[in-house]
Amino acid sequence: MLTTIKEHSIVLLKDGSKGTVMHIHLNKYGKPIAYMVDTGGEFGDWPSVTIDEVDQVLWEPNE
């Protein structure tokens, strides 16, 4: 089970790419439904992924 993913966490996606979570998309109840991940390309190319597409959290920021 994954820990809670935070903004600026570094994640490994199931497709093998790594990236930094730059934004968390929330539903109307405030629960995360997707994460915008900077995988190194241009801003418009950053994928938004669901929790099912994240393999593991490699690093998370301290609060």
C-alpha positions in Angstrom: 0.0 0.0 0.0 1.3 3.4 -0.9 1.7 6.2 1.6 -0.2 9.4 1.1 1.3 11.2 -1.9 2.1 14.8 -1.3 3.0 17.7 -3.6 6.8 17.5 -4.4 7.0 13.8 -3.6 9.1 11.9 -6.1 7.3 8.9 -7.5 8.1 5.9 -9.7 5.3 5.2 -12.2 4.4 1.8 -13.3 5.6 2.6 -16.9 9.1 3.0 -15.4 9.3 6.8 -15.5 10.2 8.9 -12.4 8.9 12.3 -11.6 7.9 15.0 -9.1 4.3 15.5 -8.1 3.6 19.1 -8.9 -0.2 19.2 -8.3 -2.8 17.0 -6.7 -6.3 17.0 -8.3 -9.0 16.7 -5.7 -12.6 15.6 -6.0 -15.5 17.7 -4.5 -14.9 15.9 -1.2 -11.2 16.9 -1.0 -9.9 13.4 -1.8 -7.1 13.0 -4.3 -8.2 11.6 -7.7 -5.1 12.3 -9.8 -1.6 13.7 -9.6 0.2 16.0 -12.2 3.8 14.6 -12.4 6.8 16.5 -13.9 8.5 13.7 -15.7 11.1 16.1 -17.3 9.3 17.4 -20.5 7.6 20.6 -21.2 4.8 21.7 -18.8 2.1 20.8 -21.3 3.5 17.2 -21.6 3.3 16.4 -17.9 1.0 13.5 -17.3 -1.8 13.4 -14.8 -1.9 9.9 -13.3 -4.1 8.1 -10.9 -3.0 6.3 -7.8 -3.2 3.0 -9.8 -0.4 4.3 -12.1 2.0 5.0 -9.3 4.3 2.1 -8.4 6.0 3.6 -5.3 7.0 6.9 -3.6 10.7 7.2 -3.8 10.9 10.4 -1.6 8.5 12.6 0.2 9.0 16.1 1.6 9.0 16.8 5.3 6.1 18.9 6.4 
